[in-house]
Each structure stands twice: as structure tokens, then as C-alpha cells.
Amino acid sequence: MDCPDGPPLTFAPLPEPPRLPYEELRAKLPRVPEGGRVDEAEVRRGLAALDLDPAIRTEVKSDGGRVGVLLSVKGNGFDAQDCLLAHVGPGTTEVWVPPRIQRMPGEGGCTVAGALDPLPPPH
């Protein structure tokens, strides 16, 4: 089949996904002293105070006195997923971006379960 006359079709670039609020999330999550009790409702209030872009998906899960948090944006299915994981427990509050290989399609992925129980290396 012959190509039509005229210039090739062009498309505008896809819009940039919203920035995930790493420092802001770290600042809003509660610090629970060693031997203290983590309150899931307090973690959820901290997330609500961030006033996140609607395109940012959030998940919160409690397990064994700990609370895991996932913030993610929809990926394109080819590149690494953009996400933040957080873990709040007695004596520890952490926020991190999983390694790129873990965030690639078909790998460990970005899950709230991964916030509670991070995958071991090489992921």
C-alpha cells in the first residue's frame, strides 16, 4: 500500500505525570516511639493533608502493628513505574523509591505489601 501524500502525522507529547511528594510525605507521616502504637487513622490524616493530585493513587494497609503506604501514578506499561513506598512502625518511619528493576513491568512492582515487607536484593 502506498503512503498518503503530505507530511507524516505528529502527536503532542504525553502530559508529564504529577510529581510524587517524597519530602512532603516524610514530613507528614507520624513518628511513633519504640514500644508505641501506630494509628492507621493518623497516617491517613497525614496523607489527606498532602492534598495530592487526583492522578496519584494511594493505598494504606495495616499489618501487625505497622502501616504501609503506597503512592503511585499510572505508568505507560514500558518504563519503570513511578511510586513511593512508606512504612510506619514503632521506632521507625521510612519513605523510599524502590529500585528501578523492581519497578519495571513484570518485576516486583509497586505494592503496599512491598511497603510492609520490602523485597530482598537484587530487587
Backbone bond lengths (Angstrom), bond angles and torsions (degrees), N, CA, C in turn:
res aa  C-N    CA-C-N  psi(-1)  N-CA   C-N-CA  omega(-1)  CA-C   N-CA-C  phi
1 M - - - 1.436 - - 1.530 107.89 -
2 D 1.298 116.47 137.23 1.458 122.10 179.02 1.521 110.37 -78.87
3 C 1.317 114.12 148.13 1.468 119.70 176.31 1.521 108.60 -76.25
4 P 1.325 116.77 146.58 1.465 118.91 178.23 1.531 110.64 -69.20
5 D 1.321 115.75 155.85 1.460 120.40 176.08 1.526 109.34 -70.77
6 G 1.290 115.91 154.10 1.456 120.87 176.82 1.519 111.47 110.01
7 P 1.303 115.19 173.35 1.477 119.66 -177.58 1.537 110.50 -71.11
8 P 1.325 116.38 156.25 1.471 119.02 177.24 1.525 110.64 -65.99
9 L 1.317 115.33 154.33 1.464 120.35 178.12 1.525 109.96 -65.97
10 T 1.297 115.76 142.91 1.465 120.98 175.35 1.518 108.03 -125.89
11 F 1.301 114.48 151.82 1.462 120.46 -178.60 1.520 109.16 -131.24
12 A 1.292 115.77 144.74 1.462 120.28 176.43 1.526 108.90 -66.82
13 P 1.321 117.42 149.76 1.466 118.61 177.61 1.525 110.65 -64.84
14 L 1.322 115.18 152.83 1.459 119.96 176.43 1.525 109.37 -62.49
15 P 1.323 118.23 147.73 1.464 119.63 177.90 1.528 110.17 -65.44
16 E 1.300 115.65 147.12 1.462 120.88 177.65 1.528 109.28 -68.16
17 P 1.333 117.72 137.93 1.461 119.03 176.01 1.529 109.72 -69.57
18 P 1.317 117.59 157.58 1.462 119.01 179.14 1.535 110.50 -65.62
19 R 1.315 115.03 150.74 1.459 121.45 177.90 1.521 109.39 -72.24
20 L 1.332 116.23 135.58 1.466 120.24 176.06 1.523 108.54 -82.55
21 P 1.334 117.34 131.40 1.469 122.22 -170.16 1.537 113.80 -83.30
22 Y 1.331 117.52 72.99 1.467 122.57 -176.80 1.536 112.35 -55.01
23 E 1.319 116.62 -60.99 1.480 120.48 -176.50 1.524 111.61 -64.80
24 E 1.322 116.51 -39.24 1.461 120.03 -179.32 1.532 111.13 -64.94
25 L 1.341 116.19 -40.95 1.466 120.30 178.00 1.528 109.70 -62.57
26 R 1.324 116.42 -46.51 1.472 120.81 178.91 1.535 110.99 -56.08
27 A 1.331 115.97 -40.22 1.469 120.31 -178.11 1.528 112.73 -71.78
28 K 1.335 118.00 -31.12 1.471 121.22 -175.27 1.522 114.18 -88.09
29 L 1.327 118.05 -18.88 1.468 118.97 -178.94 1.522 110.46 -74.89
30 P 1.340 116.63 143.72 1.462 119.26 -178.75 1.525 112.05 -70.08
31 R 1.321 115.67 152.41 1.468 123.22 171.87 1.520 105.75 -105.70
32 V 1.315 116.30 115.96 1.463 121.74 -176.91 1.525 107.68 -104.28
33 P 1.321 117.49 125.77 1.463 118.85 -179.67 1.530 111.98 -65.46
34 E 1.328 115.55 154.80 1.462 121.58 175.26 1.524 108.30 -52.73
35 G 1.320 117.25 131.24 1.460 121.41 -177.97 1.515 113.86 85.12
36 G 1.366 117.22 -4.36 1.464 121.04 179.54 1.518 111.26 -83.01
37 R 1.316 114.73 -175.76 1.465 121.06 -178.75 1.521 109.02 -121.15
38 V 1.338 116.19 130.97 1.464 121.81 179.11 1.519 109.13 -82.64
39 D 1.330 116.27 130.78 1.453 122.83 179.49 1.534 108.83 -104.55
40 E 1.341 116.86 110.85 1.466 120.77 -179.54 1.518 111.12 -57.90
41 A 1.327 117.33 -37.68 1.468 120.49 -179.53 1.533 110.72 -62.24
42 E 1.316 117.41 -36.60 1.468 120.79 178.25 1.534 110.46 -67.16
43 V 1.327 117.08 -39.38 1.460 120.91 176.31 1.532 109.36 -62.52
44 R 1.318 117.56 -44.44 1.467 121.65 179.44 1.530 111.33 -63.63
45 R 1.328 117.72 -37.71 1.473 120.44 176.87 1.530 110.48 -63.97
46 G 1.322 116.79 -39.54 1.462 120.28 176.89 1.516 111.92 -61.69
47 L 1.340 116.54 -41.39 1.462 120.26 177.30 1.526 111.09 -65.05
48 A 1.314 116.77 -42.42 1.465 120.78 179.97 1.530 110.98 -61.88
49 A 1.325 116.60 -34.50 1.461 120.69 -179.31 1.529 112.33 -68.83
50 L 1.327 117.20 -15.87 1.471 120.23 179.42 1.520 112.61 -74.76
51 D 1.335 117.89 -17.90 1.461 122.51 -179.40 1.536 109.82 50.11
52 L 1.336 115.12 60.09 1.456 122.43 -174.54 1.519 113.20 -69.66
53 D 1.315 115.29 150.87 1.465 122.31 172.56 1.527 107.52 -58.49
54 P 1.334 119.25 139.03 1.470 121.14 -179.80 1.534 113.78 -59.63
55 A 1.324 118.12 -20.13 1.460 121.35 178.98 1.534 112.18 -76.41
56 I 1.326 117.33 -11.05 1.464 120.81 178.54 1.519 108.77 -89.92
57 R 1.329 114.74 118.80 1.476 121.06 178.91 1.518 108.64 -86.23
58 T 1.336 115.89 137.56 1.466 120.28 178.11 1.522 109.47 -122.66
59 E 1.320 114.67 144.77 1.463 121.88 172.24 1.517 107.18 -137.48
60 V 1.317 115.16 141.68 1.464 121.92 177.02 1.519 107.22 -132.47
61 K 1.333 115.88 136.29 1.460 120.07 -179.68 1.521 109.64 -143.71
62 S 1.334 115.98 134.06 1.461 122.27 175.12 1.517 109.71 -98.39
63 D 1.331 115.67 144.06 1.459 120.20 177.61 1.524 108.94 -160.02
64 G 1.307 116.07 117.04 1.454 120.88 174.27 1.515 115.18 57.52
65 G 1.310 117.76 41.69 1.462 120.32 178.47 1.519 113.79 80.70
66 R 1.327 117.24 9.84 1.464 122.35 177.33 1.520 108.32 -122.44
67 V 1.332 116.35 158.90 1.461 121.01 176.69 1.519 107.88 -129.42
68 G 1.347 116.25 128.95 1.452 122.55 176.03 1.510 110.24 -105.41
69 V 1.332 115.87 148.02 1.466 122.10 -178.94 1.525 108.55 -132.67
70 L 1.326 115.48 137.59 1.462 122.78 173.50 1.517 108.58 -124.56
71 L 1.329 116.92 130.04 1.459 123.23 168.89 1.521 105.82 -120.31
72 S 1.324 118.34 127.67 1.458 120.16 -179.88 1.522 110.98 -148.06
73 V 1.323 114.92 158.97 1.457 121.50 173.17 1.515 107.59 -121.59
74 K 1.309 115.82 151.82 1.459 120.88 -177.99 1.525 109.76 -62.42
75 G 1.331 114.99 130.53 1.457 120.24 178.78 1.512 111.56 -89.76
76 N 1.341 115.12 179.65 1.464 119.75 179.85 1.529 112.07 -95.86
77 G 1.339 117.79 0.35 1.453 121.51 178.53 1.512 114.58 86.74
78 F 1.340 117.36 -5.51 1.456 121.48 -179.73 1.520 112.40 -119.15
79 D 1.330 116.57 -41.98 1.462 121.28 -177.45 1.524 110.34 -90.64
80 A 1.316 115.66 172.32 1.458 121.11 177.99 1.531 109.90 -61.49
81 Q 1.330 115.96 138.76 1.466 122.59 176.90 1.526 108.79 -65.28
82 D 1.315 117.97 139.24 1.453 122.33 177.04 1.525 107.81 -93.30
83 C 1.331 116.49 116.68 1.462 119.23 -178.95 1.516 111.63 -154.38
84 L 1.317 114.69 161.50 1.464 124.13 171.89 1.513 107.62 -124.83
85 L 1.317 116.54 140.22 1.456 121.84 173.14 1.518 107.99 -117.44
86 A 1.308 116.16 148.19 1.463 121.11 176.86 1.519 108.61 -142.20
87 H 1.310 114.04 152.62 1.458 121.91 -177.86 1.530 107.22 -139.37
88 V 1.324 116.41 126.04 1.466 121.38 176.18 1.515 107.41 -119.68
89 G 1.303 115.90 123.46 1.457 121.87 178.08 1.514 109.11 -145.70
90 P 1.319 117.20 169.75 1.462 119.36 176.75 1.526 110.61 -58.31
91 G 1.319 116.04 118.78 1.457 121.57 178.41 1.519 115.03 84.72
92 T 1.324 118.67 0.26 1.468 119.49 -178.86 1.526 111.92 -149.91
93 T 1.322 115.49 134.06 1.462 122.70 170.61 1.517 105.81 -135.87
94 E 1.328 116.13 118.43 1.463 121.23 -176.42 1.519 110.31 -129.21
95 V 1.330 116.06 145.91 1.462 123.55 173.34 1.521 106.06 -132.86
96 W 1.348 117.45 133.23 1.462 119.84 -179.66 1.520 111.20 -154.42
97 V 1.315 114.17 161.71 1.461 122.91 171.31 1.526 105.61 -103.55
98 P 1.328 118.20 122.78 1.461 119.71 178.36 1.534 111.26 -60.41
99 P 1.337 117.55 156.35 1.463 119.81 178.08 1.531 111.77 -56.85
100 R 1.311 115.26 150.07 1.469 121.53 -177.31 1.527 111.96 -54.23
101 I 1.331 118.62 -44.08 1.461 120.83 -177.72 1.530 110.85 -59.89
102 Q 1.312 117.00 -36.67 1.472 120.60 178.63 1.524 110.98 -67.33
103 R 1.335 117.17 -31.95 1.462 121.78 -175.81 1.527 113.63 -86.02
104 M 1.342 117.45 -2.81 1.466 121.00 179.23 1.533 110.15 -74.52
105 P 1.342 117.70 149.20 1.467 120.36 177.71 1.528 110.83 -55.63
106 G 1.320 116.04 134.33 1.458 121.80 178.70 1.516 114.10 87.96
107 E 1.309 117.74 -3.68 1.466 121.06 178.81 1.530 109.11 -99.34
108 G 1.332 116.81 -153.81 1.462 121.67 -175.44 1.515 114.35 -62.67
109 G 1.318 116.30 -30.51 1.457 120.41 177.45 1.514 114.04 77.69
110 C 1.296 114.10 179.13 1.459 123.36 178.43 1.519 106.84 -109.76
111 T 1.317 116.03 106.62 1.463 120.09 -179.30 1.515 110.07 -134.18
112 V 1.308 115.73 155.98 1.453 119.78 176.54 1.530 109.86 -66.91
113 A 1.330 117.75 -28.51 1.466 120.76 175.01 1.525 110.19 -64.09
114 G 1.331 117.04 -34.72 1.463 121.18 176.58 1.515 112.33 -67.92
115 A 1.333 117.28 -23.50 1.463 120.39 175.58 1.527 110.29 -73.48
116 L 1.333 115.95 -35.81 1.464 119.90 179.92 1.530 112.40 -79.29
117 D 1.327 115.98 -37.40 1.463 121.57 -178.98 1.524 108.73 -135.40
118 P 1.340 117.87 84.39 1.461 121.00 -177.48 1.525 112.46 -58.02
119 L 1.330 115.18 144.92 1.458 120.80 177.89 1.530 109.94 -67.78
120 P 1.337 117.54 143.77 1.464 119.70 177.45 1.530 110.45 -75.33
121 P 1.360 117.46 163.14 1.467 119.01 174.55 1.521 109.19 -58.94
122 P 1.302 121.28 150.23 1.464 126.37 15.31 1.511 114.28 -84.16
123 H 1.318 119.57 1.93 1.455 120.32 179.09 1.497 108.66 -75.24
